[in-house]
Amino acid sequence: MANEVSIFIMDISNSSKENIGNELSEYLEQLKNYITEWTENTAVTKVSHRAGDELVVVSSGYASAYTLAFYLSRIWRFPDHKPYFGLSFGDIQEDISEINIETWIHPLMKQARNANNHLKKQTNRLLFHFELPPLSEGQSFTVFSQQFEALINTSLTLKQEQINEQTEIQSLVCSLYAILGQQNKVSEYLGRTTATISHHMKQGKTHLILNAFYNIVKVLDSLGVQDWQAQTDKLQENIRQNIRTHLNDYFPEERSLS
């Protein structure tokens, strides 16, 4: 029986500079624990912290790896050392819970690696890039995999332009709104007026960025034979609830932003 999964391989830009390697490595161990907490009782997930500055995730459902990657990118603490995610999804014969992620070899893993390497070569690096499996008789969406790959990556490129244009406070407001879901809660947390938060959201194109994310997730969920929407909804709520419960841990210094 085929199991529908998604994968990301995450690296960090400029990880060898500024003698920050140990700090980044410790942070990735923390993120590994976050992912374990976020996916508990939702998506079956294996996560590995490799080679100092790399995270690898295999998770059930076509949208789960991208969902996890997106939220990781919004809580990321090191603006001068940003993460980037090579992603893929498709079907495997193995049960995820039985995979040894340290030694597992599979074409989907190679595709995620290729997507990661594509980003690694970019001067103006994107956060996300997908490489999808080629045509397969056993996977209906692969009939149009090249088209889906082009459309998803084009959407991600356009979204990246909007993210790059955000100021630091606009990025923070966008991240907090994705977690808290209400402008007044973002206002209360940051000690700003709701009018100020609304202005930052408008100028930072918060709704456009988040809607692009939600729409990509919906498309990924729709490509599977199984119905993954309930799992993805629960996964997102788990992530938001966990971050809301420990908001000061995830955003420890941002209150001082001007």
Secondary structure, 3 states (H helix, E strand, C coil): CCEEEEEEEEEECCCCCCCCHHHHHHHHHHHHHHHHHHHCCCCCEEEEEECCCEEEEEEECCCHHHHHHHHHHHHCCCCCCCEEEEEEEEEECCCHHHCCCCCCCCHHHHHHHHHHHHHHCCCCCCCEEECCCCCECCEHHHHHHHHHHHHHHHHHHHHHHHHHCCCHHHHHHHHHHHHHCCHHHHHHHHCCCHHHHHHHHHHCCHHHHHHHHHHHHHHHHHCCCCCCHHHHHHHHHHHHHHHHHCHHHHCCCHHHCC
